[in-house]
């Protein structure tokens, strides 16, 4: 039992004792109901009407009992008896007051004892609480120490795992080194069996066989475009750069033509390395300004569209003169039928494994693309094919093995969407994506020697690799 409950129990016990004593003693003292009073001479019967009566009882602030007593009516005949009775009653009330005083003192003593016990109980409770707190603190401290030790050990787990992995790798490395040593020993023994001259002849023989095999390859069909490889960043957003697909292997000259109009300066570089470093070898000033960016260098000459006309110009780099010029009949020009990006790209000149081509649009073909094969010397149209693809909806186009490939846009998300074969005069819709890294292509041409696409992409000169599907010719093929 807690101290407050103990204190309340002690007070209730004392009050019960007082109440029990009063219920047994007071009636006999004050003459409630019929009460016998014994005297030294005689026993007198007192009725309730004639006796003293207690109407109420209370307790003063100090705990003393207060009784309200009403005296009976005066009767001369029983005055002496009443006096004796009153005197006896007063004596007994005094005795009762003394008893209550004793009880009060005992209660006060017990109450002080209870208070003392309450203080002791509170002290014990505080000690128990302190012990409990100390136990929790101690356990927490020990737990924290263990946790810190575990935290220190946790990083060792991946280290141990890495040790296990490294051990496996080392074993694998040992095995690979053992195998490689065996292979190298075999190669060394094989090389030792031949002298250098014999090995050189074997390499030449292999190269000859490879070239013979390449000659049997038919023209390829475009299957994939990869890249780009950024070669250089220079010029405006629009321009053209190219190499000659008919040049020898040692001739790697690069030609550079910035902007799509109002310019006639062509810069020449001896190699790709010189082009990247900016080391020009020659500068040519053309007799006419060009239109668009769709020029081509073919067999040592530059072919371009004369500004504000449908005239094609053939310019020789060796002589610095115009070798030929011819009007491309019915061809639209000066942004009548350009590619989607504009820029006077109405007439696109290009070359592939078969020869020189012009791609344009005419009113007679309702603005759709027309493909014409040109004579490289006279610029005469040898043959034309009319397609159903709108020129103004094409992003760019290029020729590979007599097939025209058209992109759907010059912006991000562009892909080769349409192809037209001049061999079969048929078309098909394709889906060959490529990465338009710099978001705006204004020139895209195929180079048969390099098997690559040259592109001008928003001031970046880039190269795309192409994957072609070839069929090997047999002896029965004509």
Secondary structure as UniProt FT lines:
FT   HELIX           3..30
FT   STRAND          35..38
FT   STRAND          43..46
FT   TURN            48..50
FT   STRAND          53..59
FT   TURN            61..62
FT   STRAND          65..70
FT   HELIX           76..78
FT   HELIX           79..192
FT   HELIX           196..215
FT   STRAND          221..233
FT   STRAND          239..242
FT   TURN            245..246
FT   TURN            249..250
FT   STRAND          254..258
FT   STRAND          265..269
FT   HELIX           272..277
FT   STRAND          282..285
FT   STRAND          296..298
FT   TURN            299..300
FT   STRAND          301..306
FT   TURN            307..308
FT   STRAND          311..316
FT   TURN            317..319
FT   STRAND          322..327
FT   TURN            329..330
FT   TURN            340..341
FT   TURN            343..344
FT   STRAND          348..351
FT   STRAND          356..362
FT   TURN            363..367
FT   STRAND          368..374
FT   TURN            376..378
FT   STRAND          381..390
FT   HELIX           391..393
FT   STRAND          397..400
FT   TURN            401..402
FT   STRAND          403..407
FT   TURN            412..413
FT   STRAND          415..421
FT   TURN            422..425
FT   STRAND          426..433
FT   TURN            437..438
FT   STRAND          441..447
FT   TURN            448..451
FT   STRAND          452..457
FT   TURN            458..459
FT   STRAND          460..469
FT   TURN            475..476
//
